[in-house]
Amino acid sequence: MSDQIRDPEEDSGLYLTILCWTGLALGTLDSFLQPLPAGLVWAALALAYLTGGLPPLRSAVSELWHERRLDIDLLMVVAALAAAAVGAALEGAVLLALFSLSETLEHRAMGKARRAVEALMRLRPETALREGAEGVVEVAVADLVPGDRVILRPGARVPVDGRIVSGSGHLDESTVTGEAEPVRKGLGDPVHEATVNLDGILTAEVTRGLEESTVAQMIRMVTEAQAMKSPSERFSDWFGQRYTIAVLAGSVLSWFGFRAIGHDAGDALYRAATLLVAASPCAVVISVPAAILSALSAAARGGVLFKGGAALEGLAEVRTFAFDKTGTLTTGQAAVTQIVALEGDEDAFLALAAGLEAQSEHPIAEAIRHAASERGLVPTPVRDVRSLPSEGITGTDDAGPLWAGNARMLAQMGAELPPGIAALADGAETLVILGRGTRILGALTVADEPRATSGEALAALKAGGGTAILMMTGDRAPVAARIGSHLGLAADEIHAGLLPGDKVRLVDTAAKRGKVAFIGDGVNDAAALARADVGVAMGVAGSEVALQAADVALMAEDLRKLAAARRLSRRTARVIRQNLTLALGAMAVLVTGSLFFELPLPLAVLGHEGGTLLVVLNGLRLLADPIRARG
């Protein structure tokens, strides 16, 4: 998919690298195997110097002119020219060829995640079949607005984000969520653009325009991820800038030092050039981004989007994972299990509750609306609706003010549970009370179930020890205990009856023991997501506020992806340590050899660029991380 999108700048870099290596190959052939005409040799070396040296020189001059910074690219060009000046033009060509190759590999790693996501835009069809009063009409996708209905035929790609209002079938969502298996969709289920309808004829109602679509959000998050550097990346940038100046100055001073101890001018220049190559920090500087960018790309293909390297590194250090319950550990697809109407019949009571909850995004509200829809009830019109997080909702109908909520809302209204409802409050299901002022109209219970993947995901996060798990919910303790016990959580890991501020305080407390990740999907999770060291938004269908506040987004509603992402982040941390150890060790050996043991320039070139290639290739190994298969 991504291979079809070509980056002209990246392609030109690849072609220049090939030309550089061609020139180097001819020069090497002349030196070691078969003498060639002198003119051909000089032309070959000139080709290597021009194709390998001009791009980094242009980049270095631009950086110096616009940012007032000395770039490592300048160091490489100076080192190659210094090699040519002391009669080692072939060694300079080797330096430029290897540097060009490492730069090409780096650029391809940097562009891989971006290309993979941009390719989704190409999968969006140009037109869609819109259903309206005039029948089914083919229209431009850009003309679709929320509320429109589109027909999805078998084999068709979904043009926009929507919700199924008619039909059922299987969809291939691998392009968005990383899930390899088709997902069955039915009435009320969401569909996302760039996914494929495999079978069945579906009618979907548009829920979001193109600018706010799933793919548009993915594009923005990947763009932000490439712009937001991790602490390790910031350090490597800081180190490279200052160390480049030190190497240039040190090489000049070393010439005077070699002259002072008796070397002639040519020999002193040769050894200074060798030191310049040996001390160049290319491998150190590329060590971190090669690993970070490769891991970000692997994660994106597996359905996990990080908002930058900082989130990736932070996840590796997390000691406590705090989970919101509803919609995160549970399906969020609650169902109404009991209805008690104290005034009027059940249908009228349910229609009133559905009208009050008509504008709420909470899963409980969805369950109430769904129950009313199944009975064929029309929700009672309710206006001036206002949501009170972790308490309930208020509004006004033709009969006056109305409210629905939990025990906190009941207490706030100064009401008491009548005997007919009090028994429901002792159960392990969520109780929703409906009333007017202090008068109770009735109540209903709603039950939610754990996700099929939640238990496995929590066990994977706990594996190896040292990781604490917390479940946080605004539900009553019996409800939380029922879900927690099903997931294998201990009593001290379950926290119920929480307001949004309580979740933030629990995150604060956990942060004293080490870094904390909070995983949630709702509006009332935004504060805790922002406070945590790493905020994780659950699923593309999660609230916009949660996605904006989070550092990581799980595109699929599968918590095993979180465990896989943590494994990837820890593996990335190990690769970064390996790269830095290799790069610093090689540089120390080369500098020592050039200062005290008359290290030949060819060995300095091979050691320097060989180390750079090794750390790049070691980082690129992360591209093959099986995060998608593990999910």
C-alpha positions in Angstrom: 0.0 0.0 0.0 2.6 2.6 1.1 5.0 1.5 -1.7 2.7 3.2 -4.2 3.3 6.6 -2.7 6.6 8.0 -3.9 8.6 10.8 -2.2 10.6 12.6 -4.9 13.1 13.9 -2.4 13.6 10.5 -0.9 13.9 8.9 -4.4 16.5 11.5 -5.5 18.5 10.7 -2.4 18.5 7.1 -3.3 19.6 7.8 -6.8 22.5 10.0 -5.6 23.6 7.3 -3.2 23.6 4.7 -6.1 25.7 7.1 -8.2 28.1 7.8 -5.3 28.6 4.0 -4.8 29.1 3.5 -8.5 31.9 6.1 -8.5 33.4 4.4 -5.4 33.2 1.0 -7.0 35.2 2.2 -10.0 37.8 3.8 -7.8 38.1 0.6 -5.7 38.4 -1.5 -8.8 41.3 0.6 -10.0 43.1 0.5 -6.7 42.8 -3.2 -5.8 41.8 -5.3 -8.9 42.2 -3.8 -12.4 44.0 -0.6 -13.2 41.8 1.8 -15.2 42.6 4.8 -17.3 43.5 7.8 -15.1 40.8 10.0 -16.6 38.1 7.4 -15.8 39.4 7.1 -12.2 39.3 10.8 -11.6 35.9 11.0 -13.2 34.6 8.2 -10.9 36.0 9.8 -7.8 34.6 13.2 -8.8 31.2 11.5 -9.3 31.5 10.0 -5.8 32.5 13.4 -4.2 29.8 15.4 -6.1 26.9 13.0 -5.5 27.9 12.1 -1.9 29.2 15.5 -0.9 26.9 18.2 -2.4 23.6 17.1 -0.7 25.1 17.2 2.9 27.0 20.4 2.0 23.8 22.1 0.9 22.1 20.9 4.0 24.9 22.1 6.2 25.1 25.5 4.6 21.3 25.9 4.9 21.4 25.0 8.6 24.3 27.4 9.2 22.6 30.2 7.3 19.1 29.9 8.7 19.6 28.3 12.1 23.2 29.5 12.9 24.1 25.9 13.7 27.0 23.8 12.6 25.6 20.5 11.3 27.3 17.1 11.3 26.9 17.0 7.5 29.5 19.8 7.3 31.8 17.7 9.4 31.6 14.8 6.9 32.2 17.0 3.9 35.2 18.6 5.6 36.6 15.2 6.6 36.3 13.9 3.0 38.0 17.0 1.6 40.7 16.7 4.2 41.2 13.1 3.1 41.5 14.2 -0.5 44.0 16.9 0.5 46.4 14.4 2.0 46.3 12.1 -1.0 43.6 9.7 0.2 40.8 10.6 -2.2 39.5 7.0 -2.3 39.2 7.0 1.5 37.2 10.3 1.3 35.0 8.7 -1.3 34.4 5.7 1.0 33.5 8.2 3.8 30.9 10.0 1.6 29.5 6.8 0.2 28.9 5.2 3.6 27.6 8.5 5.0 25.2 8.8 2.0 24.0 5.3 2.5 23.3 5.9 6.2 21.4 9.1 5.4 19.3 7.3 2.8 18.4 4.6 5.3 17.6 7.2 7.9 15.3 9.1 5.6 13.5 6.0 4.5 12.9 5.1 8.2 11.6 8.6 8.9 9.2 8.5 6.0 7.8 5.0 6.5 5.1 5.8 9.1 4.1 9.0 7.3 3.8 7.1 4.0 1.8 4.3 5.5 -0.8 6.7 6.9 -0.9 9.0 3.9 -1.6 5.9 1.8 -4.9 5.6 3.5 -5.9 8.9 1.9 -5.5 7.2 -1.5 -7.8 4.4 -0.5 -10.7 6.8 0.1 -13.0 6.6 -2.9 -13.7 9.8 -4.8 -17.5 9.3 -4.8 -20.1 7.7 -2.6 -23.7 6.5 -3.1 -25.9 8.9 -1.0 -29.4 7.9 -0.2 -32.0 10.7 -0.2 -35.5 11.7 -1.1 -34.5 11.5 -4.8 -33.2 8.0 -4.3 -29.6 6.8 -4.4 -27.3 9.3 -6.1 -23.6 9.2 -6.7 -22.0 12.2 -5.1 -18.4 13.4 -4.3 -17.2 12.2 -0.9 -16.2 15.8 -0.1 -19.9 16.8 -0.3 -21.0 14.4 2.4 -22.0 16.0 5.7 -23.0 14.5 9.1 -26.5 13.1 8.9 -26.2 11.9 5.2 -26.8 8.2 4.5 -24.6 6.3 2.2 -25.0 2.8 0.7 -22.0 0.4 1.1 -21.9 -2.4 -1.4 -19.9 -5.6 -1.0 -16.2 -4.9 -1.8 -16.6 -1.1 -1.5 -14.4 1.0 0.6 -16.0 3.1 3.3 -15.8 6.7 2.2 -16.4 8.4 5.6 -16.8 7.8 9.3 -20.3 6.7 10.1 -22.7 4.4 11.9 -24.6 1.5 10.5 -28.4 2.1 10.4 -29.3 -0.8 8.2 -27.8 -4.2 7.3 -24.9 -6.2 8.7 -21.7 -7.7 7.4 -18.0 -8.1 7.9 -15.5 -5.3 7.4 -11.7 -5.4 6.9 -10.4 -2.7 9.3 -6.7 -3.6 9.1 -5.9 -0.3 7.4 -7.0 1.6 10.4 -6.8 -0.6 13.5 -4.1 -3.1 12.5 -6.6 -6.0 13.1 -5.9 -8.8 10.6 -9.3 -10.5 11.1 -12.5 -9.1 9.6 -14.9 -7.5 12.1 -18.6 -8.2 12.0 -20.7 -5.0 12.1 -24.4 -4.6 12.7 -27.0 -2.0 13.6 -25.5 0.9 15.5 -21.9 -0.1 15.1 -19.4 2.5 13.9 -17.6 2.2 10.5 -14.4 4.1 9.6 -13.2 5.5 6.3 -10.6 3.6 4.4 -11.9 0.2 5.7 -13.5 -2.3 3.3 -17.0 -3.8 3.3 -16.4 -7.5 2.6 -20.0 -8.7 2.3 -23.6 -7.6 2.8 -25.2 -4.3 1.7 -25.0 -1.7 4.5 -26.5 1.7 5.0 -24.4 4.0 7.1 -25.2 7.4 8.5 -22.3 9.9 8.3 -21.1 11.0 11.7 -18.0 13.1 10.9 -16.8 15.1 7.9 -13.5 14.5 6.1 -11.6 17.1 8.1 -12.4 15.4 11.4 -12.3 11.8 10.1 -10.4 8.9 11.5 -7.7 9.1 8.8 -7.4 12.9 9.2 -6.8 12.3 12.9 -4.2 9.7 12.2 -2.4 12.0 9.8 -2.3 14.8 12.4 -1.1 12.4 15.1 1.7 11.0 13.0 2.8 14.5 11.9 2.8 15.6 15.6 4.8 12.4 16.5 7.6 13.3 14.0 7.8 16.9 15.3 7.8 16.0 19.0 11.2 14.7 20.0 11.9 12.4 22.9 14.3 13.3 25.7 16.9 11.0 24.1 16.4 12.7 20.7 16.8 16.1 22.3 20.0 15.1 24.0 21.4 13.7 20.8 20.6 17.0 19.0 22.2 19.0 21.8 25.2 16.7 21.9 25.7 16.7 18.1 25.6 20.5 17.8 28.2 21.2 20.5 30.4 18.2 19.8 30.6 19.1 16.1 32.2 22.4 17.1 34.5 20.7 19.5 35.7 18.2 16.8 36.4 20.9 14.3 38.3 22.9 16.8 40.1 19.9 18.2 41.2 18.7 14.7 42.7 22.2 14.0 44.5 22.2 17.3 45.7 18.6 16.8 47.5 19.7 13.6 49.5 22.2 15.7 50.1 19.5 18.3 51.4 17.0 15.8 53.7 19.7 14.3 54.9 20.5 17.8 56.0 16.9 18.5 58.0 16.7 15.3 55.7 15.6 12.4 56.0 17.4 9.1 53.1 19.4 7.7 51.8 16.7 5.4 51.9 14.0 8.1 50.4 16.3 10.7 47.6 17.1 8.2 47.0 13.4 7.6 46.8 12.6 11.3 44.5 15.6 11.9 42.2 14.4 9.2 42.2 10.9 10.7 41.3 12.4 14.1 38.5 14.4 12.4 37.0 11.3 10.9 37.5 9.2 14.1 35.9 11.7 16.4 32.9 12.6 14.3 29.8 11.8 16.3 27.5 10.6 13.4 26.8 7.2 14.9 26.0 8.8 18.3 23.6 11.3 16.8 21.8 8.9 14.6 21.6 6.2 17.3 18.4 7.5 18.9 16.3 8.7 15.9 17.0 5.5 14.0 15.4 3.5 16.8 12.6 5.9 17.7 11.4 6.5 14.1 11.5 2.8 13.3 9.5 2.0 16.4 6.9 4.7 15.7 6.4 3.3 12.2 6.0 -0.3 13.5 3.5 0.9 16.1 1.5 2.8 13.5 1.3 -0.3 11.3 0.1 -2.2 14.4 -2.7 0.2 15.2 -1.0 2.2 17.9 -0.2 5.9 17.4 2.3 7.7 19.6 2.3 11.4 19.7 6.1 11.5 19.5 9.2 9.7 20.8 8.7 11.1 24.4 5.5 9.0 24.7 7.3 6.0 23.4 10.1 6.3 25.8 7.8 7.2 28.6 5.7 4.0 28.2 8.8 1.9 28.7 9.3 3.4 32.1 5.7 3.2 33.4 5.3 1.4 36.7 1.5 1.9 37.2 -1.3 1.4 34.7 -4.5 3.1 35.7 -7.6 2.1 33.8 -11.0 3.7 33.5 -13.6 1.0 33.7 -16.5 1.8 31.4 -15.7 1.6 27.7 -12.0 0.7 28.4 -11.8 -2.4 30.5 -15.4 -3.1 29.6 -17.2 -3.1 26.3 -19.1 0.1 27.1 -22.1 -1.5 25.4 -24.2 -1.8 28.5 -27.7 -3.1 28.4 -30.8 -2.3 30.4 -31.6 -5.2 32.7 -34.4 -4.0 34.9 -36.9 -1.2 34.9 -39.0 0.0 37.8 -41.6 2.7 37.0 -43.2 4.3 40.0 -45.5 6.6 38.0 -47.1 5.4 34.8 -46.1 2.4 32.7 -42.6 1.1 31.8 -42.7 2.4 28.2 -43.6 6.0 29.2 -40.8 5.9 31.8 -38.3 4.5 29.4 -39.2 7.1 26.7 -38.7 9.9 29.2 -35.3 8.5 30.2 -34.3 8.1 26.6 -35.3 11.7 25.9 -33.1 13.0 28.7 -30.2 10.9 27.6 -30.6 11.6 23.9 -27.6 14.0 23.8 -25.2 12.1 26.1 -22.2 10.2 24.9 -22.0 8.0 28.0 -22.4 4.2 27.4 -25.2 4.1 29.9 -27.1 6.7 27.9 -26.5 4.6 24.8 -27.9 1.5 26.5 -31.1 3.4 27.5 -31.6 4.8 24.0 -31.0 1.3 22.6 -33.6 -0.2 24.9 -36.2 2.4 23.9 -35.4 1.8 20.2 -35.9 -1.9 20.6 -39.4 -1.3 22.0 -40.2 1.1 19.2 -40.5 4.1 21.6 -40.1 7.7 20.6 -37.9 9.6 23.2 -39.8 12.3 25.0 -38.5 15.8 23.9 -36.2 17.2 26.6 -34.4 20.6 26.4 -31.7 22.5 28.3 -29.8 19.3 28.9 -26.7 19.6 31.0 -24.2 16.8 31.9 -22.7 16.5 35.4 -19.6 14.2 35.1 -19.7 11.2 37.4 -23.1 12.3 38.8 -25.8 12.3 36.0 -27.7 14.6 33.7 -30.4 17.3 34.0 -32.9 18.8 31.6 -36.4 20.1 31.2 -39.5 18.7 29.5 -43.0 20.0 29.3 -43.7 18.9 32.9 -40.7 20.8 34.3 -37.1 20.1 35.5 -35.9 16.5 35.2 -32.8 14.6 36.3 -31.3 11.2 36.1 -28.1 9.9 37.8 -26.5 7.9 40.5 -26.5 8.1 44.3 -24.5 11.4 44.3 -27.2 13.0 42.1 -29.9 11.6 44.4 -28.2 13.2 47.4 -27.7 16.5 45.6 -31.4 16.7 44.9 -32.2 15.9 48.5 -34.2 12.9 47.5 -34.4 9.4 49.1 -34.9 6.0 47.5 -38.3 4.5 48.0 -38.6 0.9 49.1 -39.4 -0.3 45.6 -36.1 0.9 44.3 -33.8 0.6 47.3 -33.4 -3.1 46.7 -31.9 -2.5 43.3 -29.1 -0.4 44.8 -27.7 -3.4 46.6 -26.9 -5.3 43.4 -23.8 -5.4 41.3 -25.3 -3.5 38.4 -25.3 0.2 37.7 -28.5 1.9 39.0 -29.9 4.9 37.2 -32.5 6.9 39.1 -34.9 9.3 37.3 -36.7 12.0 39.2 -38.1 15.5 39.4 -36.7 17.4 42.3 -37.2 15.2 45.4 -39.8 13.1 43.7 -38.6 9.8 42.3 -40.2 8.6 39.1 -38.5 5.3 38.8 -35.1 3.6 38.2 -33.5 1.1 35.9 -30.3 -1.0 36.1 -27.7 -1.3 33.5 -25.0 -4.0 33.2 -21.7 -3.8 31.3 -19.3 -6.7 30.6 -15.5 -6.9 30.5 -13.9 -6.9 27.0 -12.8 -10.3 25.9 -9.2 -9.0 25.7 -9.0 -7.1 29.0 -8.0 -10.0 31.3 -5.3 -11.2 28.9 -4.0 -7.6 28.5 -3.8 -7.0 32.3 -2.0 -10.3 32.8 0.5 -9.4 30.1 1.2 -6.0 31.7 1.7 -7.6 35.1 4.1 -10.3 33.6 7.6 -10.0 35.0 6.5 -8.2 38.1 7.0 -4.6 39.2 3.9 -3.3 37.5 0.8 -2.1 39.5 -2.7 -2.1 38.0 -5.5 0.3 39.1 -9.1 0.2 38.0 -11.0 3.5 38.4 -14.7 4.1 38.0 -17.5 6.4 39.0 -19.7 3.3 39.5 -20.7 1.9 42.8 -18.4 -0.5 44.6 -20.5 -3.7 43.9 -20.4 -2.9 40.2 -16.7 -2.3 40.2 -16.1 -5.4 42.3 -18.0 -7.6 39.8 -15.9 -6.4 36.9 -12.7 -6.4 38.8 -13.1 -9.9 40.1 -13.8 -11.1 36.6 -10.5 -9.6 35.5 -8.5 -11.0 38.3 -7.9 -7.7 40.2 -7.4 -7.6 43.9 -9.6 -5.5 46.2 -6.9 -2.8 46.7 -6.6 -2.4 42.9 -10.3 -1.5 42.5 -11.4 2.1 43.1 -15.1 2.9 42.8 -17.4 5.9 43.3 -14.9 8.4 41.8 -15.3 11.9 40.5 -13.0 13.1 37.7 -11.0 14.9 40.4 -10.6 11.8 42.4 -9.1 10.0 39.4 -6.5 12.8 39.1 -5.7 12.5 42.8 -5.2 8.7 42.5 -2.9 9.3 39.6 -0.9 11.8 41.7 -0.6 9.3 44.5 0.6 6.6 42.1 3.1 8.9 40.5 5.1 9.0 43.7 6.1 5.4 43.1 7.1 6.0 39.4 5.6 6.9 36.1 1.9 6.4 35.6 -0.1 5.6 32.4 -3.8 6.3 32.4 -6.1 4.6 29.9 -9.5 6.0 29.2 -12.0 6.9 26.4 -14.4 9.4 27.7 -14.8 13.2 28.3 -14.5 12.7 32.0 -11.1 11.0 31.6 -9.5 14.0 29.9 -8.1 15.4 33.2 -6.5 12.1 34.3 -5.2 11.5 30.8 -3.5 14.9 30.8 -2.1 14.5 34.4 -0.6 11.0 33.8 2.9 10.7 32.5 1.5 8.8 29.6 -2.1 9.2 28.6 -3.6 6.4 26.4 -6.9 7.0 24.5 -8.9 3.8 23.8 -10.1 3.2 20.3 -10.9 5.5 17.3 -14.4 5.7 18.5 -13.3 7.3 21.8 -14.3 10.9 22.5 -12.4 13.8 20.7 -11.5 15.3 24.0 -9.8 12.0 25.2 -7.9 11.7 21.9 -6.6 15.3 22.2 -5.5 14.9 25.8 -3.8 11.5 25.3 -0.2 10.8 24.3 -1.0 7.4 22.7 -4.1 6.3 20.8 -5.1 2.6 20.4 -6.8 2.5 17.1 -8.4 -0.8 17.9 -10.5 -1.4 21.0 -8.1 -4.2 22.0 -6.1 -3.7 25.2 -3.6 -6.3 24.1 -2.3 -3.6 21.8 -1.2 -1.7 24.9 0.8 -4.6 26.2 2.3 -5.1 22.8 3.1 -1.4 22.6 4.8 -1.5 26.0 7.0 -4.5 24.8 7.9 -2.4 21.8 8.8 0.6 23.9 11.0 -1.5 26.2 12.7 -3.1 23.2 13.3 0.4 21.7 14.9 1.5 24.9 17.2 -1.5 24.8 18.1 -0.8 21.1 18.9 2.8 22.0 21.2 1.7 24.8 22.9 -0.8 22.4 23.3 1.9 19.8 24.8 4.5 22.2 27.2 1.9 23.7 28.4 0.8 20.3 28.7 4.3 18.9 30.5 5.8 22.0 32.7 2.7 22.3 33.7 2.8 18.6 34.4 6.5 18.7 36.6 6.1 21.8 38.6 3.3 20.2 39.1 5.3 17.0 40.1 8.5 18.7 42.6 6.7 20.9 44.1 5.0 17.9 44.3 8.2 15.9 46.0 10.1 18.8 48.5 7.5 20.1 48.8 4.6 17.6 49.0 6.2 14.1 45.6 4.8 13.0 45.5 4.7 9.2 42.8 7.0 7.6 41.1 4.1 5.8 40.5 2.3 9.0 39.2 5.4 10.6 36.8 5.8 7.7 35.6 2.2 7.9 35.3 2.3 11.7 33.4 5.5 11.7 30.9 4.9 8.9 30.7 1.2 9.7 29.6 2.1 13.2 27.1 4.5 11.8 25.6 1.9 9.5 25.5 -0.6 12.3 23.4 1.6 14.6 21.1 2.6 11.7 20.5 -1.1 10.8 20.1 -2.0 14.5 17.4 0.7 14.8 15.7 -0.4 11.6 15.3 -3.9 13.1 12.4 -2.4 15.0 10.4 -1.9 11.8 9.9 -5.7 11.9 8.5 -5.7 15.4 5.6 -8.1 15.5 3.2 -5.7 17.3 0.5 -6.3 14.7 0.8 -10.1 15.0 0.9 -9.8 18.8 -2.3 -7.8 19.0 
